[in-house]
Amino acid sequence: MRIETDTRQLIDDAAAVLGKTRTEFMVESARRQAVDVLLDQRLFTLDPERYDAFMRALDNPPAPGPKLKALLRRTPAWQK
């Protein structure tokens, strides 16, 4: 990986404080960040009132509109 000298030194210093190599530090940091990004996309919390509203919306979706009906009538690209 090509990185600026100052950034590489910062990473090396942080890795040394933890007794890790640059590679170990970067892989661990990247993995932690990847987990956080994915959890941000999959996990969310709501207060009880908003949770109830969310569940009502899931349990009572709106009726399909004309655009959705037209989409569902189309032949999927993988079947053409």
Order of alpha helices (4+ residues) and beta strands (2+ residues): alpha-alpha-alpha-alpha
